[in-house]
């Protein structure tokens, strides 16, 4: 029975500073490193080890995966990195402190930008301090200037169907180290969560979520490995 392991990256520096991060590349904090290592220890202790690995092209997710694999003694595993597993692009909010943004725009507006299913934040201006468009990892990619969760899903799910589902269907257990919103996109799809209810789903950092698939590639109920 193939297993899907979902891990949101450990705490990042901008998680700690309460800033909108999105596509900007920030590193893990010491706590984030510890969370990533703990995820790997837990996976090893439970005997839930992947055959294939997928992650985004963002440092915090890549490092989380590598740290977890190291704790499992599986740093040698093949890893596929793809921008379509990146965090949602927070547009013009990127880099802003969340509390200061609430004080400026009001709690309701910020809640809509953060949790609405299909209302994106204001777009990022080209050439902004946090514009990733010139980053060589995005050469040849039409970098968005903002994304809602709906738009994030529209890039994550085709990648899931084309690249990850066949790996699972071949009998491989797969780990995806990614981000709060790219993982929310997958959880929404796999657990058939409504557009309204997905806005309230929080995915904690460094806590492996497990799906087990039957012979027809139907996923069972998701669960946190720590609760297994």
Phi, psi and omega in degrees: 000109182293145179244144171252126179249120177251128178228120171283137182308154176296169182309131177260169180299322180279337167301313181298320182275001178060044180248150174290127187253302178060234184275356179288141188266107178240160185265172175284150169277175174300321177297319179297320176298316180297320179296318180296316178297319180297323177299317179295319178298315181297315179300318179294317181297323181275355181070025178257093184242138183278160171259331181222153184230139175230144175206175178278190175257020181257138190306316186296326178282320180297314181295321178301314179299312183298319180294319179294316179297322179299318179294334178273355186069031185230036178297342181283354187291149175293137182232130175252126179251134180211137182296340182289350173263006177301163171299159172301141178280121183271011173058224182291351177278345184306129178090345183280147173287132186295320181291318178296325178293322176298317181295327181280317189251349181095147182301319185295315181295318181293323177298320178297313180298321184280321193240350176299146180289319189231014176254109181281159172294171175302144182293152175282137177284140178302137181081005176302158179306327184250021178285119181275006188301330182269000182291129184297339179291346180250018177304131178081002181254137176280089186294127178292161175253357172186158178212140165272174173298322179302315180292326177297316178301323183293342174258330183287313187295319176299323178294319176303309184294321186277331190241324187263320178302314178300326178294318177293317182297336178279001177097006181274141166275139190233138171249136174241117174258113187213221195228166184308313185273327176292328176284325174300324177300316180290316180297321178302315181292310187289324181262005177053053179271139183290162177303323182288316186284334183294336182295338181264000183277123174255137176245113183288154179288139170070016181247106183298130174255137184241136166239136173249136184252142176273186184296339179263012180062034174264124182283144173278190178293138177286151176210156175276134184300326180297339181266355185287000000 
